[in-house]
Amino acid sequence: MSHCDNRSTVSSALRAVLVAGAAVRGPHPARHPAPDQGRCGGLGVTRVLVAYGSKRRGTAGLATMIGDALAEAGYPSVVMPARDVRELVGVDAVIVAGALYANRWHRDARRFVRRHATRLRGLPVWLVSSGPLDDSASLGDIPPTKQVAKLVERAGARGHITFGGALAADAKGFPASAMAKTKSGDWRDAEQVRRWVATIVPQLSPAGGS
Ligand SMILES: Cc1cc2nc3c(=O)[nH]c(=O)nc-3n(C[C@H](O)[C@H](O)[C@H](O)COP(=O)(O)O)c2cc1C
């Protein structure tokens, strides 16, 4: 196993939160052949949980983009549905992504923040909303909705960002199917996700994490 190939280390460190279906994303070996302490090496490893609430998988995909961007930056993460997280054990930082429906966050993301609020307040936390079905999220900052702003407070989050969303042309159920007639598409932007992850990474090392 190379120095940075620490998927198994991450798996064991996070087994308290891992359940079937959780995806462990290790650091990108080509870009981080010799990681710094505090990234994927030794005792200073920072373990990031990316928990999401998603109805039609768009936010699940966005969470995976975040996990991939973290891995490329040298930070192992676990990406998993918020409803499957039992205990925040062995986690050093948390990103919670919620799908927006009528300005409200997906229930699983809301519940996750409420359930783990005490623990979250002691960790570096960021909230992510997804997302507008146009390019507005890539053109400028979209503040959290009223409900999400309260969750930002509750979690003691360091920040919030809104990324573009996705809606399939054949989306089922009303009103999604009606909306899909005029608003289907995919506005999730992996490059924008990478740029955002680069802004939070300095706060993920043990030195910058408090
Ligand atoms: C019925 C409906 C209501 C929506 N309401 C909002 C909204 O209030 N704000 C927003 O930014 N996007 C809204 N969207 C777009 C969704 O947030 C977007 O499709 C997102 O990617 C859905 O995530 P999911 O696929 O993980 O469920 C709405 C979409 C639907 C179908």
The ligand as a MOL file (V3000), in Angstrom:
LIG
                    3D

  0  0  0     0  0            999 V3000
M  V30 BEGIN CTAB
M  V30 COUNTS 31 33 0 0 0
M  V30 BEGIN ATOM
M  V30 1 C -41.0360 20.4420 -7.5700 0
M  V30 2 C -39.6740 21.0660 -7.5630 0
M  V30 3 C -39.4340 22.1820 -6.7780 0
M  V30 4 C -38.1560 22.7720 -6.7720 0
M  V30 5 N -37.9270 23.8820 -5.9980 0
M  V30 6 C -36.7000 24.4600 -6.0230 0
M  V30 7 C -36.4260 25.6110 -5.2290 0
M  V30 8 O -37.2610 26.1090 -4.4670 0
M  V30 9 N -35.1910 26.1870 -5.3260 0
M  V30 10 C -34.2180 25.6660 -6.1460 0
M  V30 11 O -33.1300 26.2220 -6.2220 0
M  V30 12 N -34.4480 24.5550 -6.8860 0
M  V30 13 C -35.6500 23.9500 -6.8250 0
M  V30 14 N -35.8790 22.8150 -7.5640 0
M  V30 15 C -34.7780 22.1990 -8.3010 0
M  V30 16 C -34.1720 21.0560 -7.4840 0
M  V30 17 O -33.5840 21.5710 -6.3170 0
M  V30 18 C -33.1250 20.3470 -8.3320 0
M  V30 19 O -33.8100 19.6040 -9.3130 0
M  V30 20 C -32.2440 19.4600 -7.4960 0
M  V30 21 O -31.1480 19.0220 -8.2660 0
M  V30 22 C -33.0270 18.2850 -6.9410 0
M  V30 23 O -32.1690 17.4700 -6.2080 0
M  V30 24 P -32.3810 15.8920 -6.1300 0
M  V30 25 O -32.2890 15.3760 -7.5500 0
M  V30 26 O -31.2440 15.4550 -5.2980 0
M  V30 27 O -33.7050 15.6430 -5.5080 0
M  V30 28 C -37.1310 22.2180 -7.5800 0
M  V30 29 C -37.3890 21.0790 -8.3520 0
M  V30 30 C -38.6350 20.5020 -8.3530 0
M  V30 31 C -38.8580 19.2830 -9.2040 0
M  V30 END ATOM
M  V30 BEGIN BOND
M  V30 1 1 1 2
M  V30 2 1 2 3
M  V30 3 2 2 30
M  V30 4 2 3 4
M  V30 5 1 4 5
M  V30 6 1 4 28
M  V30 7 2 5 6
M  V30 8 1 6 7
M  V30 9 1 6 13
M  V30 10 2 7 8
M  V30 11 1 7 9
M  V30 12 1 9 10
M  V30 13 2 10 11
M  V30 14 1 10 12
M  V30 15 2 12 13
M  V30 16 1 13 14
M  V30 17 1 14 15
M  V30 18 1 14 28
M  V30 19 1 15 16
M  V30 20 1 16 17
M  V30 21 1 16 18
M  V30 22 1 18 19
M  V30 23 1 18 20
M  V30 24 1 20 21
M  V30 25 1 20 22
M  V30 26 1 22 23
M  V30 27 1 23 24
M  V30 28 2 24 25
M  V30 29 1 24 26
M  V30 30 1 24 27
M  V30 31 2 28 29
M  V30 32 1 29 30
M  V30 33 1 30 31
M  V30 END BOND
M  V30 END CTAB
M  END
